[in-house]
Amino acid sequence: MTRLTNEIAAFCTAYDVSAPIAMMLPAVFDKGAEETGMPVLKLVSLATYGNMELGNYFVEVAQKCANSEAGKEAWAEFEEKENG
């Protein structure tokens, strides 16, 4: 795994994130990094280890994405591929 993948996995563990929400986090963190001008790895690290309010914000955004129709479809497609 890449360092970014490891950091997102640590974030998911720290915030007890479910798999459908975790699937949305890379895009959510990419967008946050783009909007703040901060490197994505630094943003993930800050949300994981430095700022719980920021971490909770990213969980909320990813949860909204996962609960959207597009998010539900993406998760269903993922499960279908994984389960054959």
C-alpha positions as CSV (number, residue, x, y, z in Angstrom):
1,M,0.0,0.0,0.0
2,T,1.1,3.6,-0.6
3,R,1.7,5.9,2.3
4,L,-1.5,7.8,1.5
5,T,-3.5,4.6,1.6
6,N,-2.0,3.7,4.9
7,E,-2.8,7.1,6.3
8,I,-6.4,6.9,5.1
9,A,-6.6,3.4,6.7
10,A,-5.4,4.9,10.0
11,F,-8.0,7.6,9.7
12,C,-10.7,5.0,9.1
13,T,-9.6,3.1,12.2
14,A,-9.4,6.3,14.4
15,Y,-12.9,7.4,13.4
16,D,-14.4,3.9,13.1
17,V,-15.5,4.5,9.5
18,S,-17.6,1.9,7.7
19,A,-16.4,0.5,4.3
20,P,-18.9,2.5,2.2
21,I,-17.8,5.7,3.8
22,A,-14.1,4.7,3.6
23,M,-14.6,4.3,-0.2
24,M,-15.5,7.9,-0.5
25,L,-12.6,9.3,1.6
26,P,-9.9,9.5,-1.1
27,A,-12.1,11.8,-3.2
28,V,-13.2,13.8,-0.2
29,F,-9.6,14.3,0.9
30,D,-8.5,15.2,-2.6
31,K,-11.2,17.9,-2.9
32,G,-10.3,19.2,0.6
33,A,-6.6,19.4,-0.4
34,E,-7.5,21.2,-3.6
35,E,-9.6,23.7,-1.8
36,T,-7.1,24.4,0.9
37,G,-3.9,24.2,-1.2
38,M,-2.6,21.7,1.3
39,P,-0.9,18.4,0.3
40,V,-3.4,15.6,0.6
41,L,-1.1,13.5,2.8
42,K,-0.7,16.4,5.2
43,L,-4.5,17.0,5.3
44,V,-5.2,13.3,6.1
45,S,-2.5,13.3,8.8
46,L,-3.9,16.5,10.4
47,A,-7.5,15.1,10.3
48,T,-6.3,11.9,11.8
49,Y,-3.9,13.0,14.5
50,G,-4.2,16.7,15.0
51,N,-7.7,18.0,14.7
52,M,-10.7,15.9,15.7
53,E,-13.2,18.5,14.5
54,L,-11.6,18.4,11.0
55,G,-11.7,14.6,11.0
56,N,-15.3,14.6,12.0
57,Y,-16.1,17.0,9.2
58,F,-14.4,14.7,6.6
59,V,-16.4,11.7,8.0
60,E,-19.7,13.7,7.6
61,V,-18.9,14.7,4.0
62,A,-17.9,11.2,3.1
63,Q,-21.0,9.8,4.8
64,K,-23.2,12.2,2.7
65,C,-21.4,11.0,-0.4
66,A,-21.9,7.3,0.5
67,N,-25.6,7.9,1.2
68,S,-26.2,9.6,-2.1
69,E,-27.7,7.6,-5.0
70,A,-24.3,7.7,-6.8
71,G,-22.5,6.5,-3.7
72,K,-25.0,3.7,-3.1
73,E,-24.6,2.6,-6.8
74,A,-20.8,2.8,-6.5
75,W,-20.8,0.6,-3.3
76,A,-23.2,-1.9,-4.9
77,E,-20.9,-2.2,-8.0
78,F,-17.9,-2.7,-5.7
79,E,-19.6,-5.4,-3.7
80,E,-20.8,-7.1,-6.9
81,K,-17.2,-7.2,-8.2
82,E,-15.8,-8.4,-4.9
83,N,-18.5,-11.2,-4.5
84,G,-18.3,-12.3,-8.2
